[in-house]
Amino acid sequence: MPYSIMLDAGHGGRDPGAVYNGRQEKDDALALTLAIGELLQERGIDILYTRTTDIYESPYQKAMEANIAGVDFFISIHRNSYPTDNTVSGVESLIYDKSGIKYKMAQNINDQLESVGFVNLGVKERPGLVVLRRTQMPAVLDNQIFDNNFNDIALAITQGILDTLDLGGEIDNDVIQPFYSVQTGAFRNRTYANRLLGELRSQDFPAELYRVNVGSFETLDEAVAMERRLKRAGYQTVIVIL
């Protein structure tokens, strides 16, 4: 039976997480989470997500979802901020306590991210965090400074997980070639999707159905620039990876 992992893109919806110069943690966390999930699925691991779009659920709701699903592991992806610019940088993983396979997985993730070039801030015990306290399976809350090394970060986290599960082997560094788009709506009803599609196209935004996405960009910076344009035009958005 394959391993199963629930991946949680931190924050979402009304909770943007850390915000800096208009860039929101919830968007970067979602893009990275989806990329990691794709890599793990390619290695035969069953992946579930707490969210794949820009929605909000409380930490308690996420913990209960993982328990009901009966997954083997729960991993939450975040980006931390610090009140003073350029003061603290690096990677750290938070776990309920330093025991068992969750501690090994947290260490392996940190070691892999350190090999990418980030400062390893260690594995910390946080028994008070709801998603760590309420989940019934091993849980890891992984925090990293998100920069232009998107591929390397996704590969490093994936490799750390695979090393822990003894599903080793090196991952091809060319596996990920992410393209980004800006989602402005997701509809079950085609009429509503067509309405938004027409509205966006009338303003020269290159939108597509059914999830109404705008553009396909090779870099996150290009996607962020488009997202800012759309937000100025009054649309709710989330950056997604294609």
Secondary structure, DSSP 8 states (H G I E B T S, - for coil): ---EEEEEE-SBTTB--SEETTEEHHHHHHHHHHHHHHHHHHTT-EEEES-SSS----HHHHHHHHHHHT-SEEEEEE----SSTTS---EEEEESSS-HHHHHHHHHHHHHHHHHT--EEEEEE-TT-HHHHS-SS-EEEEEE---S-HHHHHHHHHHHHHHHTT--S---TTS----EEEEEE--SSHHHHHHHHHHHHHTT--EETTTEEEEEESSHHHHHHHHHHHHHTT---EEEE-
